[in-house]
């Protein structure tokens, strides 16, 4: 039958355990900070709260029955980032504060328009004019709402209060 270790032996064992734990803690990286820096850039603040979405999510709008998927409902009223192509509402306009955003090049231009769940009416905040280049893909940032309206190119399923347009990149 084993005997209990003596008090001095227990102290030595406890010291070894504490020393090993201390060495392990010293070797481990520090935990990540929980507080954010006070000063954040606009881009960092937008990235922190902006949901990146694609056209498959917008396709979740059943425009015939005015129903949306749960995912789409959660995005209603939120800041989003979505890629697409710009379609000016005025022919040959090079700048504008209102335009359509569509998923592919050439949509709405002398072809049948995409369905409403594949068109977004963009109205730039403060009616700020932006460059409207038909040929380049863009990232569009803004507040998305499910809002069916009519445009010169057909029914549109969404409205976006535009905050920023930037050239498309895969970042």
C-alpha positions in Angstrom: 0.0 0.0 0.0 1.5 3.3 -1.1 2.2 5.9 1.5 1.3 9.6 1.2 4.2 11.9 0.3 5.7 14.0 3.0 4.9 17.6 3.3 8.3 18.6 2.0 7.9 16.3 -1.0 4.5 17.8 -1.7 6.0 21.3 -1.7 8.7 20.2 -4.2 6.1 18.6 -6.5 3.9 21.7 -6.3 6.9 23.9 -7.2 7.7 21.8 -10.2 4.1 21.9 -11.4 4.0 25.7 -11.0 7.4 26.1 -12.8 6.2 24.0 -15.7 2.9 26.0 -16.0 4.9 29.3 -15.9 7.2 28.1 -18.6 4.3 27.1 -20.8 2.6 30.4 -20.3 5.8 32.3 -21.1 6.1 30.4 -24.4 2.5 30.9 -25.5 1.7 34.0 -27.5 -0.2 36.7 -25.7 -4.0 36.7 -26.1 -5.3 39.0 -28.8 -6.4 42.4 -27.6 -10.1 42.8 -26.9 -10.3 46.5 -27.3 -10.2 48.1 -30.7 -8.0 51.1 -31.5 -9.9 54.4 -31.0 -9.0 55.8 -34.4 -10.1 53.7 -37.3 -9.9 54.6 -40.9 -13.1 54.9 -42.9 -12.1 51.8 -45.0 -11.5 49.8 -41.8 -14.8 50.9 -40.3 -16.7 50.0 -43.4 -15.0 46.6 -43.7 -15.9 46.0 -40.1 -19.6 46.4 -40.5 -20.1 45.9 -44.3 -21.5 42.5 -45.4 -20.0 41.4 -48.7 -22.8 39.8 -50.8 -23.1 38.4 -54.3 -26.0 38.1 -56.8 -26.9 34.6 -55.6 -28.1 36.2 -52.3 -30.1 38.8 -54.2 -31.7 36.0 -56.3 -33.4 35.0 -53.0 -36.0 37.7 -53.7 -39.2 36.1 -55.1 -40.4 39.2 -56.8 -43.6 37.6 -58.1 -44.8 36.8 -54.5 -42.9 39.6 -52.8 -41.1 37.2 -50.5 -37.4 37.0 -49.5 -35.2 34.4 -48.0 -34.2 34.7 -44.3 -30.6 35.7 -45.4 -31.9 38.5 -47.6 -34.3 39.7 -44.9 -31.3 40.0 -42.5 -29.5 42.1 -45.0 -32.4 44.5 -45.5 -31.3 47.9 -44.2 -27.6 46.9 -43.7 -24.4 48.1 -45.2 -23.3 45.9 -48.0 -20.5 45.5 -50.6 -21.5 44.0 -53.9 -19.7 43.7 -57.3 -21.4 44.6 -60.5 -21.6 46.7 -63.6 -23.1 50.2 -63.8 -26.0 51.1 -66.2 -26.7 54.8 -66.5 -30.3 55.8 -66.4 -29.7 58.5 -69.0 -28.2 57.2 -72.3 -24.5 58.0 -72.7 -24.2 59.6 -69.3 -20.6 59.7 -68.0 -21.5 60.8 -64.5 -24.6 60.5 -62.3 -26.0 60.2 -58.8 -28.6 57.6 -59.8 -28.0 54.4 -61.9 -28.5 50.7 -61.9 -26.1 48.0 -60.7 -26.4 44.7 -62.6 -24.5 41.4 -62.3 -23.0 41.2 -65.8 -21.7 43.5 -68.5 -24.3 44.7 -71.1 -27.4 44.0 -69.0 -30.2 46.3 -69.9 -28.4 47.7 -73.0 -30.5 46.7 -76.1 -31.3 43.3 -74.5 -34.1 42.1 -72.3 -33.5 43.3 -68.8 -32.5 41.0 -66.0 -35.2 40.0 -63.6 -35.9 42.4 -60.7 -33.9 40.3 -58.2 -30.8 40.9 -60.4 -31.0 44.7 -60.6 -30.3 47.3 -57.9 -31.3 51.0 -58.1 -28.4 53.0 -56.7 -28.9 56.5 -55.4 -25.7 58.1 -54.2 -25.9 59.7 -50.7 -26.1 63.5 -51.0 -26.8 63.1 -54.7 -23.1 62.9 -55.2 -22.2 62.3 -58.9 -19.8 59.4 -59.6 -18.1 58.3 -62.8 -20.3 55.8 -64.7 -18.1 53.5 -66.8 -20.2 50.8 -68.5 -17.2 48.7 -69.3 -15.5 48.2 -65.9 -16.7 46.1 -63.0 -17.0 47.9 -59.7 -17.5 47.3 -56.0 -20.6 49.2 -54.8 -20.9 50.1 -51.1 -24.1 51.3 -49.4 -27.2 50.5 -47.5 -29.4 47.9 -49.1 -33.2 47.8 -48.9 -35.6 45.5 -50.6 -37.6 47.9 -52.6 -39.3 47.1 -55.8 -39.5 50.1 -58.2 -39.7 50.7 -61.9 -36.8 52.1 -64.0 -36.5 52.9 -67.7 -35.1 49.4 -68.1 -37.8 47.5 -66.2 -38.7 46.4 -62.6 -35.9 46.7 -60.0 -36.0 44.6 -56.8 -33.6 46.6 -54.6 -32.5 50.1 -53.7 -29.0 51.0 -52.5 -28.1 54.2 -50.8 -24.6 54.5 -52.4 -21.7 55.5 -50.2 -18.7 54.6 -52.3 -17.8 53.1 -55.7 -14.4 51.6 -56.4 -12.9 49.6 -59.2 -13.4 45.8 -58.8 -10.6 43.7 -57.5 -10.6 40.2 -56.0 -9.4 41.3 -52.6 
